[in-house]
């Protein structure tokens, strides 16, 4: 997204992240990065220069971004657990709870 890199005015100049089916936390990372960059993305999508080269792209509404915040609340504990369980440097078997 060269348009995003060129149009960012904030100090946190990050690229957007794509969801990857084989990486468990990539959906959370993708949503988190979009929420972080939402203002930049909306400003770029609103510019006339962008629309000369792109058609059919609709920015998310503030309500939709609010829904993303709720999704992140649900996914955040899962990201924490998968990150902790996937570390090879710590013993994690004791963290597993046995349900009967």
Secondary structure in CASP SS format (residue, H / E / C, confidence):
PFRMAT SS
TARGET T0000
AUTHOR 0000-0000-0000
METHOD secondary structure of the structure
MODEL  1
X C 1.00
X H 1.00
X H 1.00
X H 1.00
X H 1.00
X H 1.00
X H 1.00
X C 1.00
X C 1.00
X C 1.00
X C 1.00
X C 1.00
X C 1.00
X C 1.00
X C 1.00
X C 1.00
X C 1.00
X C 1.00
X C 1.00
X C 1.00
X C 1.00
X C 1.00
X C 1.00
X C 1.00
X C 1.00
X H 1.00
X H 1.00
X H 1.00
X H 1.00
X H 1.00
X H 1.00
X H 1.00
X H 1.00
X H 1.00
X H 1.00
X H 1.00
X H 1.00
X H 1.00
X H 1.00
X H 1.00
X H 1.00
X H 1.00
X H 1.00
X H 1.00
X H 1.00
X H 1.00
X C 1.00
X H 1.00
X H 1.00
X H 1.00
X H 1.00
X C 1.00
X C 1.00
X C 1.00
X C 1.00
X C 1.00
X C 1.00
X C 1.00
X C 1.00
X C 1.00
X C 1.00
X H 1.00
X H 1.00
X H 1.00
X H 1.00
X H 1.00
X H 1.00
X H 1.00
X H 1.00
X H 1.00
X H 1.00
X H 1.00
X H 1.00
X H 1.00
X H 1.00
X H 1.00
X H 1.00
X H 1.00
X H 1.00
X H 1.00
X H 1.00
X H 1.00
X H 1.00
X H 1.00
X H 1.00
X C 1.00
X C 1.00
X C 1.00
X C 1.00
X C 1.00
X C 1.00
X C 1.00
X H 1.00
X H 1.00
X H 1.00
X C 1.00
X C 1.00
X C 1.00
X C 1.00
X C 1.00
END
